[in-house]
Amino acid sequence: MDLKVAGIVLAVVVALGVVLSGAFELTGAVAGGPLPVKIGVVTDFTGPAASWGESTRMGAELAVAELEGNGMPVELVFEDYKLESRLAVTSVQKLVEVDGVDALYVEFNPGSLAVAPAMADSRIISMFDAAAESPIDYSQLSFKTYLDYRAGCRQLAQHFKADGVKSVGVLKANIEFGELCLQGVREIYPDAPVQSYDLGEADFSTPLARLLASGTGAVVQVGFESDALNSLRVIREKNLALRYGSSDDVVTQRVREEYASELKGGWLFGFASVSPEFKQEIWAKYGREPFNYYGAALAYTHVKQIARALYACGREVECAVEKLSESPADATIGFKRFEGRAAVFDIGITSGLGVAK
């Protein structure tokens, strides 16, 4: 090799070294700097809950910006599972085996119920954002967040009872959160009649007629926006004398606008509030509201909790689980504490039209 060629090769090697050095610096992998905590977020971006998933992305990214401003770099790896259980499992496998995440944040019941048993022997901390309670039964490294549907439906029943409703029926989805709601209602109305259905069913004419025939004066149903739309459509078309109770993330603004008359006299449960300060931060970063502040606020709260616990413990898993379990109260969405690795929140009750009691 002549001196001219050797000089060119040396220049290329030096330039490559500079580029690689810069790349490492961008990820925080410089000498003395912390490697980013890597959190996998498994949610829905293109399926029926895509708008919630986008809200989650906004809250998680806001949390990362805050953490990095405090010297705790975090890398988020998003996976879209379209609310298909099979895709949730393969997404998590990719996050763990290929991306090497330090923790998981998995949303919605279909994904949480599928992923939890698959992670039973894993050494990865998992946070399941779902109404179902069973995901945390598979591993001591698992946490659960979201509303307590048993407590929420119990409060709905208490309000209907205070209104003088003699019988409350339950239109129960055949999934764990449907059973939790039924348990809550039956704490107040032990003989509450029930009609069950599979998620995806659209015609509630027969089950609602049966509940009405049994003497029911109000019906409680938790599920998805489409469930509320289909039930309230039947109540309107059949002119059924039934009050309606649900969660306020099911009775969306669209539902309230289309079925305001049918929602009168009903009750909704939900998170007590989302802090004005958090809403201002979202506006400052994005210049718009998320579709659902709940999704954004939950992701913001728990991404920060997970990252702080991992940093405090140098990524040692058992220590991080203990730290995460001791997370202090946070006003962003009314987080109070973890009990048995399940998040506890203030629950708010509003009228069927979303007016606070």
Secondary structure per residue as TSV (DSSP state, phi and psi in degrees):
chain	resnum	aa	ss	phi	psi
A	1	M	-	360.0	125.6
A	2	D	-	-78.1	170.7
A	3	L	H	-65.1	-32.9
A	4	K	H	-65.9	-47.0
A	5	V	H	-64.0	-41.8
A	6	A	H	-60.9	-38.5
A	7	G	H	-64.8	-39.5
A	8	I	H	-64.2	-45.3
A	9	V	H	-59.4	-44.1
A	10	L	H	-62.5	-39.8
A	11	A	H	-64.3	-41.1
A	12	V	H	-63.5	-42.5
A	13	V	H	-62.7	-44.0
A	14	V	H	-63.1	-44.1
A	15	A	H	-62.0	-41.5
A	16	L	H	-62.5	-39.0
A	17	G	H	-63.1	-39.7
A	18	V	H	-64.0	-43.5
A	19	V	H	-61.6	-46.7
A	20	L	H	-63.7	-39.8
A	21	S	H	-61.0	-41.3
A	22	G	H	-64.4	-39.0
A	23	A	H	-62.5	-43.3
A	24	F	H	-63.8	-36.6
A	25	E	H	-65.8	-36.2
A	26	L	H	-64.8	-30.8
A	27	T	T	-91.5	1.7
A	28	G	T	86.6	8.5
A	29	A	-	-94.4	36.1
A	30	V	S	-87.7	163.6
A	31	A	T	-59.4	127.0
A	32	G	T	85.9	-9.8
A	33	G	S	-99.0	148.3
A	34	P	-	-74.6	141.6
A	35	L	-	-69.2	141.0
A	36	P	-	-63.4	141.3
A	37	V	E	-69.6	134.5
A	38	K	E	-110.9	121.0
A	39	I	E	-119.5	124.4
A	40	G	E	-88.9	129.4
A	41	V	E	-114.1	115.9
A	42	V	E	-108.9	110.4
A	43	T	E	-147.7	-164.1
A	44	D	-	-117.4	121.0
A	45	F	S	-113.7	-17.7
A	46	T	S	-131.9	4.6
A	47	G	S	-103.2	-157.4
A	48	P	T	-67.9	-17.1
A	49	A	T	-113.7	27.6
A	50	A	H	-59.7	-36.9
A	51	S	H	-65.5	-35.9
A	52	W	H	-66.9	-43.0
A	53	G	H	-59.2	-40.1
A	54	E	H	-66.0	-35.2
A	55	S	H	-64.4	-40.5
A	56	T	H	-60.4	-43.9
A	57	R	H	-58.0	-44.0
A	58	M	H	-61.3	-46.4
A	59	G	H	-65.7	-40.9
A	60	A	H	-65.0	-42.2
A	61	E	H	-66.7	-36.2
A	62	L	H	-64.6	-39.8
A	63	A	H	-61.8	-42.5
A	64	V	H	-62.4	-43.1
A	65	A	H	-59.7	-41.3
A	66	E	H	-68.0	-43.2
A	67	L	H	-63.6	-43.9
A	68	E	H	-66.1	-31.4
A	69	G	H	-66.4	-17.0
A	70	N	T	-108.1	21.9
A	71	G	T	77.4	21.2
A	72	M	-	-122.7	82.5
A	73	P	-	-63.8	139.8
A	74	V	E	-134.0	136.7
A	75	E	E	-111.2	126.5
A	76	L	E	-99.3	134.6
A	77	V	E	-120.3	112.1
A	78	F	E	-93.7	141.8
A	79	E	E	-131.2	132.5
A	80	D	E	-99.5	114.8
A	81	Y	-	-110.0	5.5
A	82	K	T	56.4	21.4
A	83	L	T	63.6	24.9
A	84	E	-	-104.2	117.0
A	85	S	H	-54.1	-42.6
A	86	R	H	-60.9	-42.2
A	87	L	H	-68.0	-30.5
A	88	A	H	-61.9	-43.6
A	89	V	H	-66.6	-45.6
A	90	T	H	-67.6	-32.5
A	91	S	H	-63.8	-43.3
A	92	V	H	-66.9	-40.0
A	93	Q	H	-57.7	-43.3
A	94	K	H	-64.8	-43.6
A	95	L	I	-61.9	-40.2
A	96	V	I	-77.8	-48.4
A	97	E	I	-85.2	-30.3
A	98	V	I	-102.6	-50.4
A	99	D	I	-82.3	-20.8
A	100	G	-	65.3	45.5
A	101	V	-	-69.1	154.4
A	102	D	S	-89.7	-21.8
A	103	A	E	-157.2	162.7
A	104	L	E	-125.2	145.0
A	105	Y	E	-127.8	107.0
A	106	V	E	-113.9	128.5
A	107	E	E	-107.6	150.7
A	108	F	S	76.9	152.9
A	109	N	H	-62.2	-46.1
A	110	P	H	-56.5	-45.7
A	111	G	H	-70.9	-42.2
A	112	S	H	-63.9	-43.9
A	113	L	H	-67.7	-27.1
A	114	A	H	-84.4	-38.8
A	115	V	H	-77.2	-37.6
A	116	A	H	-53.1	-51.2
A	117	P	H	-65.7	-30.4
A	118	A	H	-68.8	-23.2
A	119	M	T	-98.8	10.1
A	120	A	T	-57.1	-37.3
A	121	D	T	-104.9	11.7
A	122	S	-	-81.0	160.9
A	123	R	-	-105.2	25.6
A	124	I	S	-106.4	132.1
A	125	I	E	-71.0	132.6
A	126	S	E	-125.6	135.8
A	127	M	E	-116.4	119.4
A	128	F	E	-103.7	116.3
A	129	D	E	-95.2	90.8
A	130	A	S	-162.3	156.4
A	131	A	S	-71.1	-28.5
A	132	A	-	-60.4	143.3
A	133	E	S	-97.9	-24.1
A	134	S	G	-67.2	-24.3
A	135	P	G	-53.8	-31.4
A	136	I	G	-80.3	-3.5
A	137	D	G	-76.7	-16.3
A	138	Y	S	-85.9	-22.6
A	139	S	-	-154.3	142.6
A	140	Q	T	-73.4	-5.2
A	141	L	T	-98.9	6.5
A	142	S	E	-103.7	144.2
A	143	F	E	-127.2	156.3
A	144	K	E	-126.7	137.6
A	145	T	E	-131.2	166.6
A	146	Y	S	116.2	177.4
A	147	L	-	-66.1	151.3
A	148	D	-	-85.3	103.9
A	149	Y	H	-69.4	-28.9
A	150	R	H	-65.1	-47.3
A	151	A	H	-67.4	-40.1
A	152	G	H	-63.9	-45.6
A	153	C	H	-70.4	-31.0
A	154	R	H	-62.4	-41.8
A	155	Q	H	-67.0	-36.7
A	156	L	H	-59.0	-47.0
A	157	A	H	-61.8	-39.3
A	158	Q	H	-62.2	-39.1
A	159	H	H	-70.8	-38.9
A	160	F	H	-64.6	-38.7
A	161	K	H	-64.6	-41.4
A	162	A	H	-64.3	-26.1
A	163	D	T	-80.5	-5.0
A	164	G	T	90.7	12.9
A	165	V	-	-73.5	122.3
A	166	K	S	-77.7	-30.4
A	167	S	-	-142.6	132.3
A	168	V	E	-118.5	125.8
A	169	G	E	-100.8	163.5
A	170	V	E	-122.9	125.3
A	171	L	E	-94.8	100.2
A	172	K	E	-103.4	121.7
A	173	A	E	-70.4	141.2
A	174	N	S	-81.2	67.7
A	175	I	S	-152.6	162.4
A	176	E	H	-55.0	-41.1
A	177	F	H	-66.0	-26.8
A	178	G	H	-65.8	-40.5
A	179	E	H	-67.4	-39.1
A	180	L	H	-61.7	-41.6
A	181	C	H	-63.9	-44.6
A	182	L	H	-57.9	-42.4
A	183	Q	H	-60.2	-41.4
A	184	G	H	-64.6	-44.1
A	185	V	H	-62.5	-41.0
A	186	R	H	-73.6	-10.4
A	187	E	T	-69.3	-25.0
A	188	I	T	-104.0	-40.4
A	189	Y	-	-119.0	86.4
A	190	P	T	-56.8	-29.4
A	191	D	T	-103.2	24.8
A	192	A	-	-56.6	123.0
A	193	P	-	-69.1	154.4
A	194	V	E	-137.8	141.8
A	195	Q	E	-126.3	129.1
A	196	S	E	-104.4	155.2
A	197	Y	E	-152.2	160.4
A	198	D	-	-91.5	142.1
A	199	L	T	-56.5	136.4
A	200	G	T	105.1	-20.0
A	201	E	-	-67.1	144.0
A	202	A	-	-118.7	-18.0
A	203	D	-	-105.3	106.7
A	204	F	-	-103.7	18.5
A	205	S	H	-58.9	-51.3
A	206	T	H	-67.4	-50.9
A	207	P	H	-62.3	-36.2
A	208	L	H	-69.5	-38.6
A	209	A	H	-63.3	-39.4
A	210	R	H	-65.9	-41.2
A	211	L	H	-63.5	-42.6
A	212	L	H	-62.7	-41.0
A	213	A	H	-66.1	-24.4
A	214	S	T	-81.7	-0.5
A	215	G	T	99.0	10.2
A	216	T	-	-70.5	135.4
A	217	G	S	-104.5	-13.9
A	218	A	E	-150.1	151.7
A	219	V	E	-125.3	137.9
A	220	V	E	-110.9	132.0
A	221	Q	-	-144.7	127.1
A	222	V	-	-118.3	142.4
A	223	G	S	176.7	-118.3
A	224	F	-	-127.1	168.5
A	225	E	H	-52.3	-42.0
A	226	S	H	-61.8	-33.8
A	227	D	H	-64.2	-44.8
A	228	A	H	-63.8	-44.1
A	229	L	H	-59.3	-44.9
A	230	N	H	-69.6	-38.5
A	231	S	H	-68.3	-46.6
A	232	L	H	-67.5	-29.7
A	233	R	H	-63.0	-42.8
A	234	V	H	-65.9	-43.4
A	235	I	H	-57.8	-39.6
A	236	R	H	-71.6	-50.9
A	237	E	H	-65.7	-35.2
A	238	K	T	-92.7	-2.5
A	239	N	T	53.7	49.3
A	240	L	-	-82.6	134.1
A	241	A	-	-83.8	71.6
A	242	L	-	-131.0	127.2
A	243	R	E	-78.0	158.7
A	244	Y	E	-125.4	131.6
A	245	G	E	-125.5	141.8
A	246	S	E	-164.5	-166.1
A	247	S	E	-98.8	153.5
A	248	D	T	-78.6	-5.8
A	249	D	T	-88.0	-13.8
A	250	V	T	-85.1	-44.9
A	251	V	S	-86.4	82.3
A	252	T	-	-75.9	176.9
A	253	Q	H	-58.6	-38.0
A	254	R	H	-60.3	-45.8
A	255	V	H	-62.2	-43.0
A	256	R	H	-64.0	-38.7
A	257	E	H	-70.5	-37.6
A	258	E	H	-81.3	-28.5
A	259	Y	-	-130.9	43.2
A	260	A	H	-58.2	-42.1
A	261	S	H	-64.8	-42.1
A	262	E	H	-71.5	-20.0
A	263	L	H	-88.7	-11.3
A	264	K	T	-63.1	135.3
A	265	G	T	85.2	-1.8
A	266	G	-	-95.2	177.2
A	267	W	E	-137.1	150.1
A	268	L	E	-131.5	145.1
A	269	F	E	-114.3	156.6
A	270	G	E	-173.6	-173.1
A	271	F	E	-64.3	145.9
A	272	A	S	-62.4	-41.4
A	273	S	-	-173.1	161.4
A	274	V	-	-115.2	132.2
A	275	S	-	-64.6	142.3
A	276	P	H	-59.6	-34.0
A	277	E	H	-62.6	-40.8
A	278	F	H	-65.5	-42.6
A	279	K	H	-59.9	-38.8
A	280	Q	H	-65.4	-39.3
A	281	E	H	-65.4	-39.8
A	282	I	H	-61.5	-45.8
A	283	W	H	-61.4	-42.4
A	284	A	H	-63.2	-35.7
A	285	K	H	-83.9	-39.5
A	286	Y	H	-113.0	-18.4
A	287	G	S	70.3	19.7
A	288	R	S	-161.2	165.2
A	289	E	-	-84.7	151.1
A	290	P	-	-73.2	161.9
A	291	F	S	-59.4	-39.5
A	292	N	-	-139.3	115.0
A	293	Y	H	-64.9	-27.0
A	294	Y	H	-59.5	-51.7
A	295	G	H	-58.7	-43.4
A	296	A	H	-65.5	-44.5
A	297	A	H	-69.6	-37.4
A	298	L	H	-63.7	-47.3
A	299	A	H	-62.3	-43.7
A	300	Y	H	-58.0	-48.1
A	301	T	H	-63.3	-49.1
A	302	H	H	-81.7	-29.9
A	303	V	H	-62.0	-42.4
A	304	K	H	-63.4	-44.1
A	305	Q	H	-61.8	-45.8
A	306	I	H	-63.1	-48.2
A	307	A	H	-62.9	-44.1
A	308	R	H	-63.2	-40.0
A	309	A	H	-64.3	-43.8
A	310	L	H	-65.7	-41.8
A	311	Y	H	-66.2	-41.1
A	312	A	H	-62.1	-27.4
A	313	C	T	-109.1	10.2
A	314	G	T	59.6	31.5
A	315	R	T	69.7	12.2
A	316	E	-	-73.8	121.2
A	317	V	H	-64.8	-51.2
A	318	E	H	-61.2	-40.8
A	319	C	H	-62.7	-43.5
A	320	A	H	-64.4	-37.3
A	321	V	H	-62.1	-42.8
A	322	E	H	-64.3	-44.0
A	323	K	H	-63.3	-42.9
A	324	L	H	-63.1	-39.8
A	325	S	H	-62.3	-26.0
A	326	E	T	-96.9	13.3
A	327	S	-	-53.7	132.5
A	328	P	-	-74.2	165.9
A	329	A	-	-58.2	147.6
A	330	D	B	-139.3	125.6
A	331	A	T	-80.7	-5.1
A	332	T	T	-52.6	-46.3
A	333	I	T	-138.7	24.5
A	334	G	T	78.5	25.6
A	335	F	E	-66.5	131.6
A	336	K	E	-105.7	-47.0
A	337	R	E	-178.2	172.5
A	338	F	E	-100.4	132.8
A	339	E	E	-121.8	116.4
A	340	G	T	58.7	34.9
A	341	R	T	68.6	15.5
A	342	A	E	-112.2	129.0
A	343	A	E	-68.3	140.8
A	344	V	E	-112.7	130.2
A	345	F	E	-126.7	155.6
A	346	D	-	-67.0	138.2
A	347	I	E	-110.7	132.1
A	348	G	E	-106.9	150.5
A	349	I	E	-120.0	129.6
A	350	T	E	-128.1	165.2
A	351	S	E	-67.2	169.6
A	352	G	T	-58.1	-23.3
A	353	L	T	-93.9	8.4
A	354	G	S	85.0	16.1
A	355	V	-	-91.3	126.3
A	356	A	B	-61.4	140.6
A	357	K	-	-74.6	360.0
